[in-house]
Amino acid sequence: MNDKRLFTRRRFLIGSAATLGGVILSWTYRLLGIPTIRAQEPELIPRVYLPVVLRSGEPLPKPRVVHVRDADATDWNGSGFFYNAVDQDVVNAMVQTGLQRLTGQNSWSDIWSTLFERVYSGGYSTGQKIAIKVNLNASGSCSNHGNVIDALPQPVLALIPGLVEAGVQPGDITVYDSIRVIPSYLCDPIWAVYPDVRFVGTGSCSGVIAPGHGKDPSLTVQFNDPYGYVNDRQLADVLYDATYVINMPIIKRHSGEDFNPITLSFKNHFGSIDRITGSGNDNLHLYIDITHGLYRTTYSPLVDICRNPNIGDKTILVLGDGLYGGTSWGSPPIQSWTIFGEDACNSLFFGTDPVATDCVMADLIVAEGLVSTPRTYDHLFCAEEAGLGVCEGTRDDPGGDPLQAPYGSGYDDIEYVRVDM
């Protein structure tokens, strides 16, 4: 694992970008960290990419994934609501440290400028919108919550002060899950500090804006399933309105060894489309269920969703919420992880490459023994082959080792940085 390979399968793909077309070229451009040039009216003029020239034999920079852990972040003993047992000050420090280590910048202005310029040359301009996709898969009520794993307000609250210091108006920030209810436990703490932040979700909850889908043709997701059964879906209008997207998944197993084994940043965008299920075989769940006859290791509808330009071209940050984690989509939060000495996970993950960030989070789920199937990584290799990022290992030997000492040595193709606070 410590052999620093100069010419791997991934680098061969990048070296062949001229013949493989714009998708691979776009991926190369992002991995190099060179900002793109985008017109001042992005809804009218598509993004333009400059050509990339690589010196022969030079290895590409690895995508960096920063894992920040602080044992004092949570203190939940199973009594009361888990979202009330999170220390906001600790999470604030974790987010600042994680973004500093991710970007190599110290000030909030420089941190966000570095991230904004991944999408928009020259960085943020007044009035540009930011969409934050949270995971509320278990939410079904505006006022009551079953105390099962769902999005926490604290990581969102930790992001906003830095954004504001970088010039973003709170009213230009939208937190959304377009197919789920936005409960008061998430909205109220954020509104108490930033009353102009917008929330988009279902359920007619007070102050929450109802979602729209498909206001522009670019929001149409066309699926490339090998059978031709899956009909188009429409992405949420909030993604078209946004110039920048922040993806905030939760580190969790989905439903044991079957179905889609993990729920991370790619599956989080199931909450960005107008519908998941349809009649007969027009049901996206069938294509991520590893036990189903329609499942193929070489295809995932998650990739079709996430490479839509309103997601793929706008995402500046993946911030993975590992403060608790979950054993399934509707389970209580995990109180203790064996790999963290029977303590809570108490972790946040930061990356600009969604494939690499999900790979590291998946590696920790595997290390904990929550899943063991190699199928855990199938959709990540599909995403890599579509030019969306880098997954460690191969289909036959997937993933890296986040526990190998010294931290980071368990990866060849990802720069894994762990910070214990």
C-alpha positions as CSV (number, residue, x, y, z in Angstrom):
1,M,0.0,0.0,0.0
2,N,2.9,2.4,0.5
3,D,4.2,2.1,-3.0
4,K,3.5,5.5,-4.6
5,R,2.4,4.5,-8.0
6,L,3.1,7.0,-10.8
7,F,0.9,5.3,-13.4
8,T,-2.2,3.7,-12.2
9,R,-5.4,2.8,-13.9
10,R,-6.9,6.1,-12.9
11,R,-4.0,8.1,-14.2
12,F,-4.1,6.2,-17.5
13,L,-7.7,7.3,-17.9
14,I,-6.7,10.9,-17.2
15,G,-3.8,10.7,-19.6
16,S,-6.2,9.6,-22.3
17,A,-8.6,12.5,-21.7
18,A,-8.2,13.9,-25.2
19,T,-9.7,10.8,-26.7
20,L,-12.2,10.0,-24.0
21,G,-13.9,13.4,-24.2
22,G,-15.1,16.2,-22.0
23,V,-16.3,14.1,-19.1
24,I,-12.8,12.8,-18.2
25,L,-11.3,16.2,-19.0
26,S,-13.7,17.8,-16.5
27,W,-12.7,15.2,-13.8
28,T,-9.0,15.9,-14.4
29,Y,-9.6,19.6,-14.2
30,R,-11.2,19.2,-10.8
31,L,-8.7,16.9,-9.3
32,L,-5.9,19.3,-10.2
33,G,-7.8,22.0,-8.1
34,I,-7.6,24.5,-11.0
35,P,-10.6,26.8,-10.8
36,T,-13.0,26.8,-13.7
37,I,-14.0,29.8,-15.8
38,R,-17.7,30.3,-15.6
39,A,-19.8,33.1,-17.1
40,Q,-21.3,35.7,-14.9
41,E,-24.8,34.6,-15.8
42,P,-24.5,30.8,-15.2
43,E,-28.1,30.1,-16.0
44,L,-27.6,31.6,-19.5
45,I,-24.1,30.5,-20.5
46,P,-22.6,27.1,-19.7
47,R,-19.4,26.6,-17.9
48,V,-16.2,26.6,-20.0
49,Y,-13.2,24.4,-19.2
50,L,-9.7,25.2,-20.1
51,P,-7.4,22.5,-21.4
52,V,-5.2,20.6,-18.9
53,V,-1.6,19.9,-19.7
54,L,0.3,17.3,-17.6
55,R,4.0,16.7,-17.7
56,S,4.7,13.1,-18.7
57,G,5.1,10.7,-15.8
58,E,4.0,13.3,-13.2
59,P,1.5,11.9,-10.6
60,L,-1.7,13.7,-10.2
61,P,-2.5,15.4,-6.8
62,K,-4.5,13.0,-4.7
63,P,-8.0,14.1,-3.5
64,R,-7.8,15.1,0.1
65,V,-10.3,13.9,2.7
66,V,-10.0,15.4,6.2
67,H,-11.4,13.5,9.2
68,V,-11.7,15.6,12.3
69,R,-12.6,13.8,15.6
70,D,-13.2,15.3,19.0
71,A,-14.4,13.0,21.8
72,D,-16.2,15.9,23.5
73,A,-18.5,16.7,20.5
74,T,-21.4,14.6,21.8
75,D,-22.6,13.3,25.2
76,W,-25.7,11.2,24.6
77,N,-26.5,8.3,26.9
78,G,-29.6,7.2,25.1
79,S,-31.9,9.4,27.3
80,G,-33.6,12.4,25.8
81,F,-33.1,13.7,22.2
82,F,-29.8,13.0,20.6
83,Y,-29.7,16.3,18.9
84,N,-29.7,18.1,22.2
85,A,-26.5,16.3,23.3
86,V,-24.2,18.0,20.9
87,D,-21.7,20.7,21.9
88,Q,-22.0,23.5,19.4
89,D,-18.7,25.2,20.4
90,V,-16.8,21.9,19.8
91,V,-18.5,21.4,16.5
92,N,-17.7,25.0,15.5
93,A,-14.0,24.3,16.2
94,M,-14.1,21.0,14.3
95,V,-15.6,22.6,11.2
96,Q,-13.1,25.4,11.2
97,T,-10.2,23.0,11.7
98,G,-11.5,20.6,9.0
99,L,-11.9,23.4,6.4
100,Q,-8.5,24.8,7.2
101,R,-6.8,21.5,6.7
102,L,-8.9,20.8,3.6
103,T,-8.1,24.1,1.8
104,G,-4.7,25.0,3.3
105,Q,-6.1,28.4,4.3
106,N,-6.6,30.0,7.7
107,S,-9.1,32.8,7.4
108,W,-12.8,32.3,6.6
109,S,-12.5,34.6,3.6
110,D,-9.6,32.6,2.1
111,I,-11.2,29.2,3.0
112,W,-14.5,30.0,1.2
113,S,-12.7,31.8,-1.7
114,T,-10.8,28.6,-2.3
115,L,-13.9,26.5,-2.3
116,F,-16.1,29.0,-4.3
117,E,-13.4,29.3,-7.0
118,R,-13.8,25.6,-7.7
119,V,-17.0,26.5,-9.4
120,Y,-16.9,30.2,-10.2
121,S,-13.8,32.0,-11.3
122,G,-13.2,35.0,-9.1
123,G,-15.1,33.5,-6.2
124,Y,-18.3,34.6,-4.6
125,S,-20.4,37.5,-5.8
126,T,-23.2,39.2,-3.8
127,G,-26.5,37.6,-4.5
128,Q,-25.3,34.2,-5.5
129,K,-27.2,31.4,-3.7
130,I,-25.9,28.4,-1.7
131,A,-27.9,25.2,-1.3
132,I,-27.1,22.8,1.6
133,K,-28.5,19.3,1.2
134,V,-29.1,17.7,4.5
135,N,-30.3,14.1,5.1
136,L,-33.7,13.8,6.7
137,N,-34.7,10.4,5.5
138,A,-36.4,9.4,8.8
139,S,-38.3,12.7,9.2
140,G,-42.1,12.6,8.9
141,S,-43.4,15.3,11.3
142,C,-42.9,19.1,11.7
143,S,-42.9,19.0,15.4
144,N,-42.3,15.4,16.6
145,H,-39.3,13.3,15.9
146,G,-38.8,9.6,16.6
147,N,-35.3,10.1,17.9
148,V,-33.8,8.2,15.0
149,I,-30.7,9.2,13.1
150,D,-31.3,12.3,11.0
151,A,-29.6,15.6,10.2
152,L,-28.2,17.7,13.1
153,P,-28.5,21.5,13.3
154,Q,-25.0,22.0,14.8
155,P,-22.9,21.3,11.7
156,V,-25.1,23.7,9.6
157,L,-24.8,26.3,12.3
158,A,-21.0,25.8,12.3
159,L,-20.8,26.6,8.6
160,I,-22.9,29.7,8.5
161,P,-20.7,32.2,10.5
162,G,-17.7,31.5,8.1
163,L,-19.9,32.0,5.1
164,V,-21.3,35.2,6.5
165,E,-17.7,36.5,7.2
166,A,-16.8,35.6,3.6
167,G,-19.6,37.9,2.5
168,V,-22.6,35.6,2.1
169,Q,-26.0,36.9,3.2
170,P,-27.9,34.4,5.4
171,G,-31.0,34.9,3.2
172,D,-29.0,33.5,0.2
173,I,-28.5,30.2,2.1
174,T,-31.1,27.4,1.6
175,V,-31.1,24.2,3.6
176,Y,-33.2,21.6,1.9
177,D,-34.5,18.0,1.5
178,S,-37.0,18.2,-1.3
179,I,-38.9,15.0,-0.5
180,R,-38.8,15.1,3.3
181,V,-40.3,17.1,6.2
182,I,-38.0,19.7,7.7
183,P,-38.6,19.3,11.5
184,S,-38.6,22.2,14.0
185,Y,-35.6,20.7,15.9
186,L,-33.5,21.5,12.8
187,C,-35.0,24.8,11.8
188,D,-35.5,26.5,15.2
189,P,-31.8,26.6,16.4
190,I,-30.7,28.0,13.1
191,W,-33.5,30.5,12.8
192,A,-32.7,31.6,16.4
193,V,-29.3,32.9,15.2
194,Y,-29.9,33.4,11.4
195,P,-33.7,34.1,10.9
196,D,-33.2,34.8,7.2
197,V,-31.9,31.3,6.3
198,R,-34.4,29.5,4.0
199,F,-35.6,26.0,4.4
200,V,-37.2,24.0,1.6
201,G,-39.0,20.7,2.3
202,T,-42.4,19.0,2.4
203,G,-45.0,18.9,5.1
204,S,-46.3,22.4,5.2
205,C,-44.2,23.2,8.3
206,S,-44.3,26.7,9.5
207,G,-41.8,28.9,7.7
208,V,-40.6,26.1,5.4
209,I,-40.9,26.6,1.7
210,A,-42.6,23.9,-0.4
211,P,-40.2,22.4,-3.0
212,G,-40.5,22.8,-6.7
213,H,-38.9,20.6,-9.3
214,G,-38.0,20.9,-13.0
215,K,-38.2,24.7,-13.5
216,D,-35.5,24.4,-16.1
217,P,-34.7,21.7,-18.7
218,S,-31.2,21.3,-17.1
219,L,-32.9,19.8,-14.0
220,T,-34.0,16.7,-15.9
221,V,-32.1,13.6,-14.9
222,Q,-32.0,11.0,-17.7
223,F,-31.1,7.5,-16.5
224,N,-28.8,5.1,-18.3
225,D,-30.1,1.9,-16.8
226,P,-29.2,-1.1,-19.0
227,Y,-32.9,-2.1,-19.4
228,G,-34.4,1.2,-20.3
229,Y,-37.1,0.9,-17.5
230,V,-36.3,4.1,-15.6
231,N,-38.1,7.2,-16.6
232,D,-36.7,10.7,-16.2
233,R,-36.8,12.5,-12.9
234,Q,-36.7,16.2,-12.1
235,L,-34.2,17.8,-9.7
236,A,-35.3,20.4,-7.1
237,D,-35.5,24.0,-8.3
238,V,-33.3,25.1,-5.4
239,L,-30.4,23.5,-7.2
240,Y,-31.0,25.5,-10.4
241,D,-31.2,28.7,-8.3
242,A,-28.0,27.9,-6.4
243,T,-24.5,28.8,-7.7
244,Y,-22.9,26.5,-5.0
245,V,-24.0,23.3,-3.4
246,I,-22.8,21.8,-0.1
247,N,-23.6,18.1,0.4
248,M,-24.1,17.1,4.1
249,P,-24.7,13.3,4.3
250,I,-24.7,11.2,7.5
251,I,-22.3,8.3,7.9
252,K,-24.6,5.3,8.2
253,R,-25.3,1.8,7.0
254,H,-28.6,1.7,5.0
255,S,-30.2,-1.7,5.9
256,G,-27.7,-4.3,6.7
257,E,-25.9,-6.4,4.1
258,D,-28.6,-6.2,1.5
259,F,-30.2,-3.3,-0.3
260,N,-27.7,-0.4,-0.8
261,P,-25.3,-1.1,2.0
262,I,-24.4,2.5,2.8
263,T,-26.0,5.9,2.8
264,L,-23.5,8.7,2.2
265,S,-23.2,11.7,-0.2
266,F,-24.4,10.0,-3.4
267,K,-27.5,8.5,-2.0
268,N,-28.2,11.8,-0.1
269,H,-29.3,13.2,-3.5
270,F,-32.2,10.9,-3.6
271,G,-33.6,13.8,-1.6
272,S,-33.0,16.1,-4.5
273,I,-35.3,14.5,-7.1
274,D,-39.1,14.7,-7.3
275,R,-39.7,10.9,-6.8
276,I,-37.8,7.8,-6.1
277,T,-40.3,5.1,-6.8
278,G,-42.5,4.5,-9.8
279,S,-44.7,1.8,-11.3
280,G,-43.2,-1.6,-12.0
281,N,-39.4,-1.5,-12.7
282,D,-39.4,2.3,-12.6
283,N,-38.2,2.2,-9.0
284,L,-34.7,3.5,-8.3
285,H,-34.5,1.3,-5.2
286,L,-34.4,-1.8,-7.4
287,Y,-31.2,-0.7,-9.0
288,I,-29.4,-0.2,-5.7
289,D,-30.7,-3.4,-4.0
290,I,-27.7,-5.8,-4.3
291,T,-30.1,-8.8,-3.9
292,H,-32.4,-7.8,-6.7
293,G,-32.3,-9.2,-10.2
294,L,-32.1,-5.7,-11.8
295,Y,-29.0,-4.8,-9.8
296,R,-25.7,-4.5,-11.9
297,T,-22.3,-3.9,-10.4
298,T,-21.5,-1.6,-13.3
299,Y,-24.6,0.7,-13.1
300,S,-26.0,2.9,-10.4
301,P,-28.8,5.5,-10.8
302,L,-27.0,7.5,-8.0
303,V,-24.3,8.3,-10.6
304,D,-26.9,9.6,-13.1
305,I,-28.3,11.9,-10.5
306,C,-25.0,13.2,-9.2
307,R,-23.4,13.9,-12.5
308,N,-26.2,16.3,-13.5
309,P,-24.5,19.7,-13.9
310,N,-26.7,21.3,-11.2
311,I,-25.1,18.9,-8.7
312,G,-21.8,17.8,-10.2
313,D,-20.7,21.2,-11.5
314,K,-21.9,23.1,-8.4
315,T,-20.8,21.1,-5.4
316,I,-18.0,22.8,-3.6
317,L,-17.9,20.8,-0.4
318,V,-18.9,17.4,1.1
319,L,-19.3,17.7,4.9
320,G,-20.0,14.2,6.3
321,D,-21.8,14.2,9.6
322,G,-20.2,11.4,11.7
323,L,-21.1,12.8,15.1
324,Y,-23.2,9.7,15.8
325,G,-23.8,7.6,12.6
326,G,-26.5,5.0,12.2
327,T,-26.9,1.3,11.7
328,S,-29.8,1.8,9.3
329,W,-31.8,4.6,7.7
330,G,-34.4,4.5,10.6
331,S,-32.2,3.4,13.6
332,P,-31.4,5.3,16.7
333,P,-28.0,7.0,16.5
334,I,-25.0,4.8,17.4
335,Q,-23.9,5.5,20.9
336,S,-20.5,3.7,20.7
337,W,-18.2,2.5,18.0
338,T,-15.7,-0.2,18.7
339,I,-13.0,1.4,16.5
340,F,-13.3,4.5,18.6
341,G,-12.8,2.7,21.9
342,E,-16.6,2.3,22.6
343,D,-17.1,6.0,22.3
344,A,-19.4,7.8,19.9
345,C,-18.0,8.4,16.4
346,N,-17.7,12.2,17.2
347,S,-16.4,12.8,13.7
348,L,-16.8,15.1,10.8
349,F,-15.5,14.5,7.3
350,F,-14.4,17.1,4.7
351,G,-13.7,16.7,1.0
352,T,-14.2,18.3,-2.4
353,D,-14.2,14.9,-4.2
354,P,-17.5,13.2,-3.4
355,V,-16.2,9.7,-4.4
356,A,-13.1,9.9,-2.2
357,T,-15.0,11.4,0.7
358,D,-17.6,8.6,0.5
359,C,-14.9,6.0,0.2
360,V,-13.2,7.0,3.4
361,M,-16.6,7.1,5.3
362,A,-17.4,3.7,3.8
363,D,-14.0,2.4,4.9
364,L,-14.9,3.3,8.5
365,I,-18.3,1.6,8.3
366,V,-16.5,-1.5,7.0
367,A,-13.9,-1.3,9.7
368,E,-16.6,-1.1,12.3
369,G,-18.1,-4.3,10.9
370,L,-21.4,-2.8,10.0
371,V,-21.0,-4.0,6.4
372,S,-18.6,-6.4,4.8
373,T,-19.7,-7.0,1.3
374,P,-17.5,-5.7,-1.5
375,R,-20.7,-4.5,-3.1
376,T,-20.5,-1.6,-0.7
377,Y,-18.2,0.2,-3.2
378,D,-19.9,-0.7,-6.5
379,H,-21.5,2.7,-7.0
380,L,-18.3,4.5,-6.1
381,F,-16.4,2.7,-8.8
382,C,-19.3,3.5,-11.2
383,A,-18.9,7.2,-10.2
384,E,-15.2,7.0,-10.7
385,E,-15.6,5.6,-14.1
386,A,-18.0,8.4,-14.9
387,G,-15.3,10.9,-14.0
388,L,-16.8,12.1,-10.7
389,G,-13.8,11.3,-8.5
390,V,-11.5,8.7,-7.0
391,C,-12.2,5.5,-5.1
392,E,-9.4,3.7,-3.3
393,G,-8.5,0.2,-4.5
394,T,-10.1,-1.8,-7.2
395,R,-13.4,-3.6,-7.7
396,D,-11.7,-6.8,-6.6
397,D,-10.0,-5.2,-3.7
398,P,-11.9,-2.1,-2.8
399,G,-11.3,0.6,-0.2
400,G,-8.5,1.7,2.0
401,D,-7.6,1.3,5.7
402,P,-8.3,4.5,7.8
403,L,-7.0,2.8,10.9
404,Q,-3.5,1.9,9.6
405,A,-0.7,3.7,11.5
406,P,0.4,6.3,10.8
407,Y,-2.9,7.7,9.6
408,G,-3.0,8.1,5.9
409,S,-0.6,5.3,5.1
410,G,-3.6,3.0,4.4
411,Y,-4.3,4.8,1.1
412,D,-2.5,5.1,-2.2
413,D,-4.9,7.2,-4.2
414,I,-6.5,9.4,-1.5
415,E,-4.8,11.8,0.8
416,Y,-6.5,10.8,4.1
417,V,-5.8,13.3,6.9
418,R,-7.0,12.6,10.4
419,V,-7.1,15.3,13.1
420,D,-7.8,14.3,16.7
421,M,-8.7,17.4,18.7
